[in-house]
Amino acid sequence: MDKLSLSDSNSEIFYKRRKEKGIVLSKEYILEVRIEAVKAAKEKAKYLLNAIG
C-alpha cells in the first residue's frame, strides 16, 4: 500500500469519527488544510536550507 492510499484511508476514518461526534468538516476543507500544511513545510525547508548553506 502506498503512502497516499494509507493517508486517504486514515482521512476516511478521521472523517467518520468526526461525523459520529457531530463535528463534520468537508473533505474539501480537509484538503485545503493539507495543502496549506505542505506549503508551510516547503517554506520552512527553504528557510532551513538557506540558513545552513
Contact map, one row per residue, 1 for C-alpha under 8 A:
11101100000000000000000000000000000000000000000000000
11111100000000000000000000000000000000000000000000000
11111110000000000000000000000000000000000000000000000
01111111000000000000000000000000000000000000000000000
11111111100000000000000000000000000000000000000000000
11111111110000000000000000000000000000000000000000000
00111111111000000000000000000000000000000000000000000
00011111111100000000000000000000000000000000000000000
00001111111110000000000000000000000000000000000000000
00000111111111000000000000000000000000000000000000000
00000011111111100000000000000000000000000000000000000
00000001111111110000000000000000000000000000000000000
00000000111111111000000000000000000000000000000000000
00000000011111111100000000000000000000000000000000000
00000000001111111110000110000000000000000000000000000
00000000000111111111000000000000000000000000000000000
00000000000011111111100000000000000000000000000000000
00000000000001111111111110000000000000000000000000000
00000000000000111111111100000000000000000000000000000
00000000000000011111111000000000000000000000000000000
00000000000000001111111000000000000000000000000000000
00000000000000000111111100000000000000000000000000000
00000000000000000111111110000000000000000000000000000
00000000000000100110011111000000000000000000000000000
00000000000000100100001111101100000000000000000000000
00000000000000000000000111111100000000000000000000000
00000000000000000000000011111110000000000000000000000
00000000000000000000000001111111000000000000000000000
00000000000000000000000011111111100000000000000000000
00000000000000000000000011111111110000000000000000000
00000000000000000000000000111111111000000000000000000
00000000000000000000000000011111111100000000000000000
00000000000000000000000000001111111110000000000000000
00000000000000000000000000000111111111000000000000000
00000000000000000000000000000011111111100000000000000
00000000000000000000000000000001111111110000000000000
00000000000000000000000000000000111111111000000000000
00000000000000000000000000000000011111111100000000000
00000000000000000000000000000000001111111110000000000
00000000000000000000000000000000000111111111000000000
00000000000000000000000000000000000011111111100000000
00000000000000000000000000000000000001111111110000000
00000000000000000000000000000000000000111111111000000
00000000000000000000000000000000000000011111111100000
00000000000000000000000000000000000000001111111110000
00000000000000000000000000000000000000000111111111000
00000000000000000000000000000000000000000011111111100
00000000000000000000000000000000000000000001111111110
00000000000000000000000000000000000000000000111111111
00000000000000000000000000000000000000000000011111111
00000000000000000000000000000000000000000000001111111
00000000000000000000000000000000000000000000000111111
00000000000000000000000000000000000000000000000011111
